[in-house]
Amino acid sequence: MSSEKPYKVRAIRCSHKSSQEEIYERLKTITTPLNRSWGKLEKASKIGVKVNMQMRTDSIRRIGGRRQELVDDDVTRAALRLLQERTDAQIFIIDTSTAPSGQRPGSDFNMRPLFEELNIPYVEAGDPPFERYKVPGGGLMFTEYQLSATLAEADAFVSIAKMKSHAFMGITLCLKNLFGLPPILPHGRLRTYFHHVIRLSHVLPDLGLITQPCLNIIDGLTGQSKREWGGEGRICDALIAGDQVIATDACGTYLMGTDPSSDWPNPPYRRDRSPIAVAAEHGFGTVNLDEIDFEMGDLKPPLAEFDSVELDSHEKIASLRSTASQQALFYRDNFNRLVDRYAGSYIFLQNEEVVWNGSNPEQAGGVQHLSGETETQAVWLKLVDPEEKEGERMRVYEQILVA
């Protein structure tokens, strides 16, 4: 009887001072044993790759000569080189630029020279054409998402992420990297629609279920603590690769010094639930290291000091989670009445009242402005769709209120 574990992850020491060729060899060493990854990649005719990379060129920060907040150029180059050497597939890079519609990709597309050198096309995930993708199993937060039609052409998918803390999610690795796939306005949702209190921890597993990354790479040469943008740089001297996104992130989380099974309200999950814990409790991957064939050589956690910044008190966050859930269920229970008046519009709900409505929620101003003097009472954003195509799972909010 085979004792092979369902997931495999490898980590290795790799100095941030390593040469381009040394990084390639180190990455090759830890990806070679990932037979399930290569089994799927080598059969693919088209491979999609999501890299944590978008930032204005003049805003890129470095530590020890390496990118601090984004995947380093040499790690990206090494990963793409391996894919080109081991497969005959067409490869494309996909991400959503923050540049205005009609100007994408903009000045945040700073890896263009590398992709052109390797003759790999870039797909702007924020621009048409789009398709609607059903989440396998019905979805944890929504039943379906509008995403780039190009994703449907990929036979295999790869996620390449940076090792970072995250002010809202606690930790951001290969799963959180997928948040660059949903289109933003005017074609998609406002970023804060999915980034809303409660939703994102469940949206991320949904995106993982849709894309099913079969190769997951974490750039831990350097990293960042406290927050995902503008945090404190860290030197970690490590690379990690795995054949399943949740298992890979569990091992990355462990090397960052956090128990992979930890969850809100335990640091670094100060604001919301751990998305990998949410995924695992729904049967998508695991956060149990005993279920992972995990080898990390001479690396020992923590690779550096990582934690999220505390933006609000536990009491305030608990109130926001509870009151957001109350507004969601109010919406459900008053759906027909709200549709009659606000169909096709976005609404902000607070204390069972519509405090703003319109076609563009960016015009509503910040949540702090909308919440007024009741900042512990959540302002909940929803698109009033008579057909409810996105199929929001109200059970998520029910479970919070009965916990």
C-alpha angles and dihedrals in degrees: 000000000000117000094193112141119233095241134043128199130173129192129185140182111255120169117232084228092062120124122250090258093048091053090050092051092047092050090047089053095056097039097048094075092053095099095164090054095050092041089064097036095051091053093049123105092194129027125194119207126195114196125187093237117117116120135118108273093233090053098055112122125201138198122193088358093300132105108272102198102023137051107279119249093240093053091049091047092049093050094048091045090055091050092050093047097047102037139045092211128125107249127208132181117222132191141132117256119215091219117114119275110278092027099069130161091034136171089310089071093089098153094064094111091054094050092045090050090054092041092238117146124228121225118204104223092195095063132070146300099075137174132197113243123202114220111239109249093021100287135273097238106005132013094225143010135205108236139157113299088225090072089069089061093059117099090189135019134210129198119201114186144172124242104248146143117240126213093217105025097035094226131027120201135131097327096049088046087071090067086086089073105072112086118244128218135337091030100027141014130310107265091241090056090074093026089058121127107286099002103081096059087061098034092060095058088048090056089047091052091050097047100030096199106217094190120042123183128186119199103216097161084107132354146173135250134202098026142006095248125033096007133133119291121239132192110217105160096211144116125201131191133176144169097235127045101224094044091048092051090047090058092044090050090051092052089050088059101257127118103246090221093056118116144175129343093023116093131291085029093066099143109027144002124291106262092212090053089049091049094048095049088056093052098259107129124316142267091198108105090201088068093053128079091227125173121174105169112213095340116122129189132281098043086186138339109291129176139138122252115254105238098168138013121268089245092056093047091048089052092048091051093049097045093044088055091049091053092048091053091045087056091050093048093046097037098126094048092048092047091052090058106027107027111156094012134103116242134194113213125200128165089354093302132108103241095178138008134180147114096272117043090193086075092060093076126227124332088244089060093048095046092055113180093345098073093151089061110083122237105218121204123210138165107230101225115171088208094044090215094174090058100214113210104234090184087079090065093042090056092052092053094049095044 
